Amino acid sequence: MESWTAAPEDADTQMSLHETLVARLRQLMIEGPLASGQRIPEAELCRRFGVSRTPLREALKVLAAQGFVLLRPNRGAIVAPVDPAQIGPIFELKGALERLIGLTAAERVTPADLDALAALHLDLDAAVRRSAIEDYTRLNYAFHKALARISGNALLCESYETLQQKIWRYRFLVNEDFSRVAESFAEHEQIMIALRARTPLDLAARLEAHNQRTCDAMIEAARKTLADSGAPER
């Protein structure tokens, strides 16, 4: 366990134990001490983080929903294998939802909505300038969730959230390449322009294009991760 060097984060004092535990476990899975397909050593992790089994298992449930962990009844949890083949079908469906979000949000957006998204956009800009990849990933998620809510369609938001959770793990992989983060932010600039102009077809097209570029980048990042690990692609 000595090789696991996930350092305490600066924001720990502002995070709950649960949030901190999820973030640190996720960091171990992204950076490699907990490798793809590896059985998760619960007892060792409890000692490492000074927690009991209950909060650890609650954190693992969250990470399972985000695609980082596979929970196996009576056999323990493992780090979910990276599988590029999972990404395309998720983004195909997500692209259809992005188009619907664009068509409806452009017509229903209010000045207050624009102000809230503009504030998130500024935070994204600040994260890019700081090269704060984890902050960018979190803020990007919040931006798209807020945009979906503007549609006013609760079922659409629920479906979109489900898909976002399924690709959460791959967002961290793709954002390790900072050039994609910069491209993503530039695409957000165009999304904001279309939203402010309230042009449904333009906003829908920009969201679909952003979705496809992100999909392509995620598949490439997942394949690179597999190649680096020596594991065969499924």
N, C-alpha and C positions, 0 to 999 in steps of 0.2 A: 504493500500500500504506500510505501514511502515515495514511489515514483509518481503518485497521483498528486500533482501540484496545483490543483485548481485553487487559485488564491481568493481570499475574501474580496467581494466586490465593494466599490466605494459606496454603492447605494444600499448596502446591507441594512444600515440603520433605518432606512425608509421602507424596507421590505419586510413582509411577514416571514416567519420561519418557513412556512409552506412555499412561498414564492422563491425564497433564497435557496431552498433545497432543490426545487425544480430547476432553477437556473444553473446550479452547480453540477447537478447530475447531467443536465443537457450539455454543459461545457465539456465534461469528461467524455461524452459520447461523440461530440463534434471533433475534439482535439485528438482522440485516439486511445487514451488509457483504457476506456471501455470500448472495445472494438466491435464492429458489425458481427452479429451472430454469437457474441460471447454471452455466457450465462452471467447474470448480474449477482455478485456476491453480497447478499443483503446484510449478513452479519458484519462483514468487513466495512461496508459503507456506513452502517449504524455507528460503528466505532470511530470511523474517520470523521463523521460529521457530528458525533455526540448526540444522536437521536435514537428513539425507540423504533421498533418495526412499524408501528402504526403510521406516523408521519412519513416514513420512507415509502411505504406501500401506497399511501395517498398520492405522493409525488409521482410514483411510477404509473399510477392510473392516468394522471394528467399527461405524462410523456407518452403513454400508449395512445391516447387520443390524438396526440400530435405526430404520431408515426415513428417515434424514436424507440419504442419498446413493444415487444410482444409478450403478453401475459399468458402463461401456460398453466392451466389448473393442475395443481398437485406436482408440478415439475419446476416451478420457479419461472422468473421472467428472464428474457434474453434481450440484448440489443437487436432491434429489428434490422435485418439485412437490407442493404441498399439495393433497390431494384428499379433501374431506369424504365422498365416496361410499365411500371405503375403510373408514371407521370403523364404520358400522353392522353390516356382516357380521362383522367381527372381534369386536365386542362381543356379538353374538347368540350366537356360539359360546362366547365367554368366559363369558357368563352361565350357560350350561349347565354349564360346568366349575366355576364359582363355587358353584352349587347342590350339585354333588357334593362339592366340598371342604367345604361347610358340613355336609352330612349325615354325612360320615365323620369330619371333624376333631372335631366335638362329642362323638363317641363314643370317640375314640382319644386325645384330648389328655391329657397327663400334667402333674403339678405343675411339672416342669422346663420343659415347653413353655409353660405359662402364665407362668412367671417370665420366660422369654426374650421372649415377646410383650409382656408388661407393660413390660419395659425398653425395647423398641422404641417402645411407645406413649408412654412418658415422653419419649423423644427426639423423637418427632413433636410432642408438646406444646411442648417447648422450641423447636423450629423454628418453630412457629406464633407463639409469643411473640416470637421474634426477627425475624419476617417473613422468614425464611431460606427462600425458595422452592425453591432448588436442593437444599438439604439436605432439605426436606420431600419433594420428588420422589424423591430417592434412598432415604430412609427408608421412604416409602410402598411403594416397590418391594420393599424388604427385608421389610417387614411381611407383604405378601401372599405373597411367596415362602415365608416361614417358615410361614405358615398352610397353604399348599398341602402343604408337606412333612409336616405333622402327619397328613395323610390316609394316609400310608404307601404311597401308590400311585405308583411311580416313573414309569409311563407318563403318568399324570395330570399329575404335576409337569412332565414334559418338554413335554407339549402346552401346558400353561398358560404355561410359560416362553417358548415360541415365540410365543404370542399377545401376551404382555407386551412382547416385543422389537418386535413389529410396531407397537405403539401408543406406543412410548417417545417418539418425536418429538412426538406430539400431547399427551403429558402436560406437556411444557414449555410448549406453547401455552396449554393450559387453566389451568395454574397461574400464568400471568401475571396472572390475575384472582384477587386474594387472597381475595375473598369465597368463591370455590369451594374454596380451600384450607381456610378455616374450616369450611365445610359438610362437607367431606370428613372433617375431624378429628372433628366431631360424630357423623358416621356411624360412624367407627371406635370411638367410645365405646360405641355400641350394639352393635357387633360384639363387642367385648370382654365386655360384659355377657352376651350370649347364649352366648359361648364358656365363660365362667366357670360359667354355669348348666348347661352341657352339654345344651342343648336343640337337637337337630339341625334340626327344622323351622324354629325361630325363627332360628337362625344362617344357614341356607340362604336364608331370606326376606330377611334383612338384607343378606346379601352380594349377592343378586340386585338388590335395590333400589339399593344402593351402586353396583353395576356399571351399572345403567341411568342413574342420575343423572350418573355420570361420562361415559358415552357421549353423553348429550344435551349436556353442557357442552363436550365435545371437538368435536362437530359444530358447535356455535355458534362456538367459538373458531376452528376451521378456516375457516368461512365468513367470519368477520370478517377473518382474515388475508388471504384472497383478495380481499375487498372493498377492504381498505386498499391492497393491491398493484395493484388495477385489473385483475387477471387474471379471466377468466370462470370460473364454476364448471362442472365437467365434468358 
